[in-house]
């Protein structure tokens, strides 16, 4: 079922979030940053694929653009891709929701391009610049996974087969050419691969790297900056000064910041201290978003 705001016509391009249960606060925080940084008067559609979310929370997501003075951004709601129900999936580390992104192109054939964002992201610059980054002959674009890219630069540190590839991508931010994706990587082949490889390393990310090989456009690091300042200084720099400097340089033009766990309890919402400027920004954005949610709630309750 699709839930579109009355009177709104779908664009051929959209930003997509996937969310279930308690992660809705992260979705709202990322969406707030996307709206706040959007500097175009052109219309922009955001699709929220959801499950197990309170109706009022979904309404807040839909109302955020108007509350923030950006009515050109429309948030629409969709159910998860039906094909995921055909997969018998049991993974303690990754919830079944991570598989939804594998079938976005198949379930959104009315669109030409999609920008997929993980919930644990902040958008720093206008997201529309990410459209058209990927050539028509590529299925999707993504940024190399920082950790695995670094491991590939230091062969002695290999733990997984994946760490031998400089082209292994992180699936937290994707730019998808819908029609090309469906031609080169049809949904039935994804479904069969997923069924045949239930324990595939890194779940959806590993699957995308495997089935997308040869069809992926590598994007500049600024579009999915993945690691903390601590990781950069204490881990990356001693292994590769060159790659570390590339990260630093790309942060000067940062578009999307993506929070990825390095050690236990190091995500911003898992501890009280703030470790770097990105964590500062996360909490400032979350608090600004929450203030909008409070205002919305008071209006509904006539408080």
C-alpha positions in Angstrom: 0.0 0.0 0.0 1.2 3.5 -0.9 0.2 6.5 1.1 0.7 9.7 -0.7 -0.3 13.2 0.4 -3.5 14.3 -1.3 -3.0 16.3 -4.4 0.7 15.5 -4.7 2.1 14.0 -7.9 5.0 11.6 -7.7 8.4 12.8 -9.1 10.6 10.5 -11.1 13.3 10.9 -8.4 13.1 10.4 -4.7 15.0 9.9 -1.5 14.2 6.7 0.4 14.4 5.8 4.1 13.6 2.3 5.6 12.4 2.1 9.2 10.8 -0.2 11.6 10.0 0.1 15.3 12.2 2.2 17.6 14.5 3.4 14.9 12.0 6.1 13.9 13.8 8.7 16.0 16.9 8.2 13.9 14.9 8.5 10.7 13.3 11.7 11.9 16.7 13.1 12.9 18.2 12.3 9.5 15.1 13.6 7.7 15.3 16.8 9.7 18.9 17.4 8.6 17.9 16.6 5.0 15.1 19.2 5.1 17.3 21.8 6.8 20.1 21.5 4.3 17.9 21.4 1.2 18.5 24.7 -0.7 16.5 24.2 -3.9 13.0 25.5 -4.6 12.4 22.4 -6.8 10.1 19.8 -5.4 11.6 16.8 -3.7 9.9 13.6 -2.7 11.0 11.5 0.3 9.7 8.0 0.6 9.5 6.3 4.0 9.2 2.5 3.8 8.0 1.5 7.2 6.7 -1.2 9.5 5.6 -1.2 13.2 5.5 2.6 13.5 2.9 4.5 15.4 0.5 6.5 13.1 1.2 9.7 14.9 5.0 9.2 14.4 4.4 8.7 10.6 2.3 11.9 10.6 5.1 13.8 12.2 7.5 12.6 9.5 5.1 13.7 6.8 4.5 17.1 8.5 8.2 17.9 9.2 8.8 19.8 5.9 5.9 22.1 6.4 6.9 22.7 10.0 10.4 23.6 8.8 9.2 26.0 6.1 10.1 23.7 3.2 6.7 22.8 1.6 8.5 21.8 -1.6 9.6 18.6 0.1 6.8 15.9 0.3 7.1 12.8 2.5 5.1 9.8 1.4 4.7 6.4 3.1 5.1 2.9 1.6 4.8 -0.6 2.8 7.9 -2.9 2.6 8.7 -4.7 -0.6 6.5 -7.9 -0.8 9.3 -10.0 -2.2 11.1 -9.9 1.2 8.3 -12.1 2.6 9.5 -14.9 0.4 12.9 -15.1 2.2 13.3 -17.3 5.3 15.7 -15.0 7.1 17.2 -15.5 10.5 20.2 -13.3 11.5 20.9 -12.2 15.1 23.0 -9.2 13.9 21.0 -7.8 11.1 17.2 -7.5 11.2 15.2 -8.6 8.2 14.5 -4.9 7.4 18.0 -4.6 5.9 16.9 -6.8 3.0 14.2 -4.2 2.0 16.8 -2.1 0.1 17.7 -5.0 -2.2 14.2 -4.7 -3.7 13.7 -1.0 -3.9 14.3 -0.8 -7.6 11.9 -3.6 -8.3 9.1 -2.2 -6.1 9.5 1.5 -7.3 9.6 1.1 -11.1 7.7 4.4 -11.6 10.9 6.2 -10.6 14.1 6.9 -12.6 16.5 7.5 -9.7 16.5 6.8 -6.0 18.8 8.1 -3.3 18.7 5.6 -0.4 19.9 6.8 3.1 20.4 4.7 6.2 18.6 6.1 9.3 21.9 6.7 11.1 22.9 9.5 8.8 23.1 13.3 8.8 22.8 15.4 5.6 25.0 18.5 5.6 24.5 19.8 2.0 21.6 19.8 -0.3 20.8 16.2 -1.2 19.7 16.9 -4.8 23.3 17.2 -5.9 23.5 13.4 -5.6 21.1 12.8 -8.4 22.8 12.1 -11.7 26.1 11.1 -10.1 25.7 7.6 -11.6 26.1 6.9 -15.4 23.1 5.4 -17.1 25.0 2.1 -17.7 25.6 1.5 -14.0 23.0 0.0 -11.7 23.9 2.1 -8.6 26.5 4.2 -7.1 28.1 4.0 -3.6 31.1 5.0 -1.6 33.8 2.4 -0.7 33.5 0.9 2.8 36.1 2.7 4.8 37.1 -0.2 7.0 37.4 -2.7 4.2 39.0 -0.3 1.8 41.7 0.3 4.4 42.2 -3.4 5.0 42.6 -3.9 1.2 45.4 -1.3 1.3 47.2 -3.3 4.0 47.1 -7.0 2.8 48.6 -8.4 6.0 45.5 -7.3 7.9 43.0 -9.3 5.9 40.4 -11.2 7.9 37.6 -11.6 5.4 37.7 -12.3 1.7 35.9 -9.0 1.2 38.9 -7.2 2.6 40.9 -7.9 -0.6 38.8 -5.5 -2.6 39.3 -1.8 -2.9 35.9 -1.6 -4.6 33.9 -3.1 -1.8 31.1 -0.5 -1.1 29.2 0.5 2.0 25.5 0.1 1.5 24.4 2.9 3.8 24.0 5.4 1.0 23.1 4.4 -2.5 22.2 6.2 -5.7 20.1 3.8 -7.8 19.4 4.0 -11.5 16.1 2.1 -11.2 15.6 0.9 -14.8 19.3 -0.1 -15.2 19.3 -1.8 -11.9 16.2 -3.9 -12.8 17.8 -4.8 -16.2 21.2 -5.8 -14.8 20.2 -7.2 -11.4 16.6 -8.5 -11.7 14.7 -9.1 -8.5 14.4 -12.8 -9.1 18.1 -13.2 -9.2 18.5 -11.2 -5.9 15.8 -13.3 -4.4 17.5 -16.6 -5.4 20.9 -15.4 -4.3 19.5 -14.4 -0.9 17.8 -17.7 -0.4 20.8 -19.7 -1.5 23.2 -17.7 0.8 21.3 -17.2 4.1 24.5 -16.6 6.1 26.2 -14.3 3.6 28.8 -12.0 5.2 27.5 -8.6 6.1 23.9 -9.4 5.0 22.5 -7.0 2.4 25.8 -5.1 2.0 27.6 -8.3 1.1 24.8 -9.3 -1.2 24.9 -6.0 -3.0 28.6 -6.2 -3.5 28.4 -9.7 -4.8 25.5 -9.3 -7.2 26.4 -5.8 -8.2 30.0 -6.5 -9.2 30.8 -4.7 -12.4 27.6 -2.6 -12.2 28.7 -0.2 -9.4 29.9 3.4 -9.8 32.2 4.4 -7.0 31.3 7.8 -5.5 33.5 10.3 -3.7 33.8 9.9 0.0 31.9 13.0 0.8 28.7 11.2 0.0 29.0 8.7 2.8 31.6 9.6 5.4 31.6 6.7 7.7 34.0 6.8 10.6 34.7 8.9 13.7 37.6 11.3 14.3 38.9 8.8 16.8 39.0 6.0 14.2 40.7 8.3 11.7 43.4 9.3 14.1 44.1 6.1 16.0 43.4 3.4 13.4 43.4 4.8 9.8 46.3 7.2 9.9 48.9 4.6 11.1 47.9 2.3 8.3 47.5 4.7 5.4 48.3 8.4 5.6 47.2 8.8 2.0 43.7 7.4 2.5 43.3 9.3 5.8 44.1 12.5 4.1 41.6 11.8 1.4 38.9 11.4 4.1 40.0 14.7 5.6 39.9 16.5 2.3 36.5 15.1 1.4 35.1 16.3 4.7 35.6 19.8 3.5 32.7 19.2 1.1 30.7 16.8 3.2 27.3 15.9 2.1 26.3 12.8 4.1 27.7 11.7 7.5 27.0 8.0 8.3 27.5 6.8 11.9 28.9 3.2 11.8 29.9 1.2 14.9 33.6 0.7 15.4 33.7 -0.6 19.1 30.9 -1.4 21.6 28.7 1.5 22.6 30.4 4.1 20.3 27.3 5.2 18.4 26.2 8.8 19.6 23.0 7.6 21.2 24.8 4.8 23.2 26.8 7.1 25.5 26.5 10.5 27.2 29.7 12.2 26.2 30.2 13.6 22.7 33.4 12.4 21.0 33.7 14.7 18.0 31.9 17.4 16.0 29.8 14.9 14.2 28.3 13.6 17.5 27.8 17.2 18.5 25.8 17.8 15.3 23.8 14.6 15.8 22.6 15.7 19.2 21.9 19.2 18.1 19.9 17.9 15.2 18.0 15.4 17.3 17.1 18.0 19.8 15.9 20.4 17.1 13.8 17.7 15.6 12.4 16.7 19.0 11.3 20.3 19.6 9.3 20.2 16.4 7.7 16.9 17.5 6.8 18.5 20.8 5.2 21.5 19.0 3.3 19.1 16.8 2.1 17.0 19.8 0.9 20.1 21.7 -1.1 21.3 18.7 -2.8 17.9 18.4 -3.6 17.8 22.1 -4.5 21.5 22.2 -2.1 21.8 25.1 
